[in-house]
């Protein structure tokens, strides 16, 4: 039996929260002999304490929540080492890109943030004049690379991301354990049994949907520039209007996690498309399926990803997917998506119009999606992680 510490302190939004919501209940009912201690963000502890059981303890470390790397280095490292010793931890699973250096126990590191290794992100920041943020990104890249060396075992959620990591580290992607994230189709579809009236769209309107909080690498600008092109072409073909629904609020002065939405807001006003964008803000997870079902196309223009849960959610909802042509998107979606150059609004508009107006393409995408989502399972993910934990502890014991 091993006592496993799951360090998810930095899982405060997006995919990190999705991961905890799906894996913690499974660790709580695990059939292994392991005991699990999950360190969650202090601000989210109440949400995750419901999953506690005889197998799982949910805790937080006070005083280390913060976005600065200095806080991570000075406080979390010391706090984790103290917790590992005081609770007799046997294995550490670091879920947030950065390792515990000089860990007193064997450590598995999850590498999941593509931004630290994205050349496109650095170019984007330079174009915006955010040179300080470029420096911060390069520092985090160095810390992430050092973390990979410090870990006993490295995990990536996709082969595409592992290949990129290897290219930055002079290594081979085979040195990474590929552990795809899961998807619980039944739980997602059953989370909301009825439609939500505020999501209803007007007659004669085709809806594009993008589920994401605002940040630069999500590439909202390309989607915004494509919107008037789609509207003009669609009106000429069918007489319908187009609407873009977003789960954020793009307005002047709004800053989300350090990302200023002003430039995107100015672009919306310059193109005169604000009346064609439905700003919904953050949507509770239990309502997401109802929102997906109102969309005619789900568009993912992001230029930096290591996985992509919203695309699986769209596929499960029967919503055709249009995605930026990235290796990781092709790995996740396969034949269940149409792809476009992430920085070409004209290609995005053409492909979007094809999906909106071609019923054969829609049927093909939905059929492929029904098969594709079967490749992803949270039960299988947790089982494979337990196998990695067993491998690591067995290997360490053999070396003693």
N, C-alpha and C positions, 0 to 999 in steps of 0.2 A: 504494500500500500504506500502511496505517495501523497504528501500534502502539497497541493499545487496552489501557488499564488498567481492569480490572473490580474495583472496590473493594467487596468483600463481607466486610470485617472484622467487621461486626456481625451476620453471619448465623450465629448460634449455636444456634438452635432452630427447631422448627416449619417454617413455610413457607420460611424462609431456607435451611435445610438441604436441603429438598426441591428448591428452585431450583438450588442448586449441584450436587446429585447428578444432576440431569437436564441441566443446560446445559453444565457443564464438559466432559463427554465429547463433546458436539456442537461446542463451540468447538475442541476438540483435533483434530477431523477436518474442520474447516470448509473449504469449497471456495473461500473468498475468499482474497485476497492478504494479509489482515490477520494480524498477530501479536498474541497475547493474553497479558497478564500478569494473573493472578488473585490478589488479596490476600484470603486466607481467615483465619478465626480461628486464632490460634496453637494453640489446644487441638485443632483439627480438621485441622491441616496434614497429618498422617500419612494421614488418610482420603482426602484429595483429591489427594495427590501421585501417586497411581496413574494419574491422568488426564493427566499431563504428556506432551507430545509436541513435535515440532518446531514446532508452531503455538501451543502453550500452555505457559506457565511458571506454576507454582503457588508462591506465596511468602506470607510473613506479616510483619507489622511488630511486632517485639517491644516490649513496654512500653506498648502502648496498649489492651490488653484491659481493659475495665472498664465499668461501667454508667453512671458519672457523666457528665453533660453537660460538666463542667469538663475531664475527661480528654479527651473528644472534641475540645473546642475547643483546648486547650493542646498536646496531643501529636499527635493524628492529623492535624490540619491541617498542622502543620509537617512531619511525617514524610512525608505524601503529596506535598507540594510538592517536597521534596528527592528523593523517589523518581521523580517525574515528570521532573525535570531530569536526574537521573543516568542514567535508562534511556531517555531520548529518547522519551517518551510523546507521542503525537499527539492522542489522545482519551481522556477520562476518563468512565467509566460508573459513577456512584455508585448502588449497589444498595440502600442502607439508609436512605432517607428524608431524610438530611441531606447537603447539598452541601459541596463544598470552596469556600470563599469566596476570591474573587480567584484563581480557578484560572488557571494559566498556559496551559492548553489548553482547547479546547471541551469542554463537559461535558453529559452526559445524566443526569438525575436520575430514579430510580425512586421514586415515592411509593407506599408500600404499607402504611403503618400507620394504620388508621382511628381508633385510640384517641386520637390527638392532636386529632381533630376530632369526637369522639363526645360529644354532650351527655348521652347516657344513661350514659356512663362517669363523667362528672363528678358526675351525680346519685347514682350508685351509691357513689362514694367519699364523697360528703357523708353519705349514709345510714349509712355505716360509720364516720363520724367521722374519715376519713383526709384531713384538711385540708392537711397538708404534701404529700401525694401529689397533691392537686388543684393546688397551686402548681407542683409539678414538671411536671405535665401541661401546664399553661398556658404554662410556659416553653418546653417542647418544642414546643408548638404554634407559638409565636412563632418559634422557631428553624426549624421546618419551613416556615413561610410565607416567612421570609427566604431559605431555601434554594431555594424555587421561583423566587424572583426572581433569585437568583444563577445558576441553571442556564441554559444555552443552550436546552435542550429538556427538557420534563417528560413523564414517562411514568406512566400509571396502568393497573392490570391489569383495570379494568372501567369501563364508562361510568357506572355508578351511583356509584362512588367518585370519578371525575373530576367528576361533577356536584356531589357534596358538597364537594370541594376548591374548586371554582369558587365555591360559595356562601359559603365562608369567605374568599375572596380577591377578591370583587367582580369576578370574571372570567367567562369563558364556557368551558364544558366542551370546546368545540372547540379551545381553546388547548392541550389536553392530547392527547398521542398515546396512543390506547388500544391497549395491547399485552397481550392476555390471556395469562395463564400457560398452560402446556401440560399435557398428560397423556399418558404413554406407557402405554397400556392393555396392550400385549403384555408389556412389561417388568414391569409391576406384577403381572400374572396369573402370569407365569412365574417370579417371584422365589421363590415357594414352591410346589413341585410336589405336596407331600403335606400332609395335615392335621397340625396340632399337637395332640397328645392332651390337653394341659392346657387347651385351649379348649373341649373337649367339654362340652355342657350335659346336664343331667339330663332324663330322659323326663318329659313333661307340663309342660315349662317353655318359655315364650316369652321370648326374649332381646331386650332393647333394648341398643343399643350407642352409645357416644359416645367417639370417638377424639380426645382432647385432653389436654394437660398442664393442671394446675390454674391458673386465674387467675380474676379476678372477671368479666371481660366474657364469658367462656364461659358464664356464667349457669347454673351447675350447680344453683343453688337452685330455679329453676323446675322443672327436671327431677326433682329430688328430691321436691318437693312433689306432683308429678303421680304419682309412683310408687305410693303407696297407693291413689290413686283408680283407677289402671289395674288394680292387683291385685284390688280388690274387684269391679270391673265384669267383668273377665275371668273370675274364678272363678265369678261368677254365670252367665255366658254359656256357658262351655266347660268349666269345672272346672279349667282350667290355672292354673299359677302364672306369675308374671312375674319376670324377673331383669334387673337393669341391670348391664352390664359397662362398666367404665371403665379407660382406660389411664393412670390416675394413682392416688394413694393419698390419700384424704381422711381426715385424722385430726387430732386436736387438736395444736396446736403445730407442724404441718408448714408450712413456708414455701417457696414455689416462686417464684423470681424476684421476691421482694418481696411476693408475694400469700400471705396467711395463711389456711390452710384451716380454722381453728378454728371459725368461725361455721357453715360448711357441715357440718362434723363434728357440731356440736351439733344442727343441724337434723335430720341423719340419726338421731341418738339420740332426739331429741324425738318424731319420727314413728315410731320403732321399726322402721326399714326396713334396718338395717345388714345383717341376714342375707339381704336380697334384693339386695345390691350386691356384685358381684365386682370387687374392686380388683386389677387386673392389673399396675399400674405401667407404665413405659415398655416398649413392645414393639418389637423390632427390625423394621426396614422389611420385611425378607424374610419375616416371619411375619404381616404385617398382613392379607394376602389370606385366609389361613386363618382369621383371627379374624373378618373381615367375613362370611365364608361361614357362620359359625355363628349369625349374628344374624338375627332376624326383621324388625327395623326398625332403621335407623340414625337417631338423633335428633340434630339440631344446634340447640340452643336459643340459641346465641350472639347477642348483641345488637349486636356490633360486628365487622365484617369488611370487608376490601377484595376478597377472593376466596373461597376455600374448597376446598382440595384434598381433604380427607376426604370431602366429598360426592361428588366424582368417583370416589374410590376405592370408595365404597359402591356407586355406580351400576354401576361396572365389575364388581363382585363379585356383582351380581344382588340386592343388598339394598335393599329399598324405603327411600326417604328421606323423613323428616319434618323440616322445617326452619322456623326462625323466619321470620316474614314480613318480610323485609328486601329492598329493591330489588336488592342485590347477590346475594342467594340466588336470587331469581327470574331474574336474568340468567344465573347459572351453571347452574341446574337446569331452568329452563323448566317444561315440563309433566311433568317426571320427578320431581316432589316434591309432597308435600302440605304446606301452610303453616299456621302458627298464630301467634297473638299471642305474642311472646317472653316476656311477663310474665303470661300467663294459663295457669296450670297446669290449669285445668278444660278449656280448649279443647285444650291439648296432649293431655290424657288422652283426650278424645273422639276426636280425630283419630287418635291412636295406636291406640285400640281399633278404629276403622274399618279401619285398615290391617292390623292383626293378624287380623281376623275376616272380611274381605271379599276373597275370592280374585280377584274381578274387578278390584278396585282394585289388588291386587298385580301382576296381569298387565299392566294398563295402565301402571303405573309402570315395570316392567321393560322393556316395549316402548319407551316414551318414552326411558328411560335409554340404551338401545342406540344410539339416534339422537343423543342429546344429547352423549354423550362424544366423538363424532366431530368436534365443533366445536373441540376443544382438542388442540393438537399442539405438543410441544416443538421439533420440527424447524421448524415454521412460526414459532414464537416467535423462535428464534435467527435464522432467515432474515430476519424482519421487523426484528429489532434491528440486524442487519448493514446492512439498507437504511437505517435511521435514522442509523447511523454514517456511511454514505456520503453521505447527504443533508446532514448537519451539516458534514462536512469540505468537501464541494463548495461549500456556502453560505459557509463561512468563507474559502475560497480565492477565491471570486468577489468578496468584499468587499475583498480586499487590493489 
